Amino acid sequence: MKTIKTLLASIILALLITGTALAGETQTPPCAPGETQTPPCASALSSDDTAPGEIQTPPAGVDLLSLAALTLDMLR
């Protein structure tokens, strides 16, 4: 039973690492100013939307603490 729990925990960890490794930029066609069917041009995007001194918070996603607690509970 312990080997099954260890195997399941290692599979979950491998899936998490694989998901973060595969998450990247996708290839999109080049932008065309004025067209609505293409992605916006990089010059039109502004990455400096925060005020000075403001801290950006990460997007809400998977709660890593509860996932880690679940994994640790499985190993017991």
C-alpha positions as a Python dict, from the first residue, in 0.01 Angstrom:
ca = {
    (1, 'M'): (0, 0, 0),
    (2, 'K'): (289, 232, 77),
    (3, 'T'): (438, 174, -268),
    (4, 'I'): (108, 268, -432),
    (5, 'K'): (96, 593, -236),
    (6, 'T'): (457, 670, -325),
    (7, 'L'): (390, 594, -691),
    (8, 'L'): (81, 815, -696),
    (9, 'A'): (266, 1100, -527),
    (10, 'S'): (552, 1077, -776),
    (11, 'I'): (308, 1077, -1069),
    (12, 'I'): (135, 1389, -933),
    (13, 'L'): (470, 1562, -889),
    (14, 'A'): (578, 1463, -1241),
    (15, 'L'): (253, 1600, -1388),
    (16, 'L'): (299, 1931, -1206),
    (17, 'I'): (655, 1968, -1328),
    (18, 'T'): (555, 1870, -1682),
    (19, 'G'): (272, 2123, -1682),
    (20, 'T'): (502, 2407, -1584),
    (21, 'A'): (765, 2298, -1836),
    (22, 'L'): (518, 2290, -2124),
    (23, 'A'): (350, 2619, -2033),
    (24, 'G'): (510, 2876, -2258),
    (25, 'E'): (444, 3111, -2538),
    (26, 'T'): (251, 2976, -2831),
    (27, 'Q'): (342, 3058, -3186),
    (28, 'T'): (99, 3311, -3332),
    (29, 'P'): (90, 3475, -3671),
    (30, 'P'): (254, 3818, -3696),
    (31, 'C'): (48, 4116, -3593),
    (32, 'A'): (-109, 4349, -3846),
    (33, 'P'): (-198, 4696, -3716),
    (34, 'G'): (-564, 4777, -3768),
    (35, 'E'): (-678, 4417, -3819),
    (36, 'T'): (-899, 4258, -3557),
    (37, 'Q'): (-833, 3897, -3661),
    (38, 'T'): (-464, 3903, -3558),
    (39, 'P'): (-314, 3935, -3209),
    (40, 'P'): (-221, 4285, -3090),
    (41, 'C'): (124, 4416, -3175),
    (42, 'A'): (390, 4408, -2904),
    (43, 'S'): (435, 4785, -2932),
    (44, 'A'): (69, 4834, -2837),
    (45, 'L'): (100, 4622, -2525),
    (46, 'S'): (225, 4785, -2209),
    (47, 'S'): (377, 4569, -1939),
    (48, 'D'): (425, 4861, -1697),
    (49, 'D'): (65, 4886, -1572),
    (50, 'T'): (150, 4902, -1202),
    (51, 'A'): (208, 5216, -1004),
    (52, 'P'): (548, 5268, -841),
    (53, 'G'): (565, 5073, -516),
    (54, 'E'): (267, 4853, -605),
    (55, 'I'): (333, 4481, -579),
    (56, 'Q'): (182, 4253, -839),
    (57, 'T'): (20, 3942, -701),
    (58, 'P'): (35, 3613, -888),
    (59, 'P'): (-281, 3507, -1070),
    (60, 'A'): (-524, 3287, -885),
    (61, 'G'): (-457, 2931, -987),
    (62, 'V'): (-380, 2607, -817),
    (63, 'D'): (-344, 2639, -442),
    (64, 'L'): (4, 2490, -403),
    (65, 'L'): (-12, 2472, -24),
    (66, 'S'): (-322, 2254, -21),
    (67, 'L'): (-176, 2044, -302),
    (68, 'A'): (144, 1995, -102),
    (69, 'A'): (-56, 1907, 209),
    (70, 'L'): (-256, 1653, 10),
    (71, 'T'): (62, 1498, -124),
    (72, 'L'): (214, 1477, 225),
    (73, 'D'): (-103, 1319, 360),
    (74, 'M'): (-83, 1056, 88),
    (75, 'L'): (273, 967, 187),
    (76, 'R'): (177, 889, 546),
}
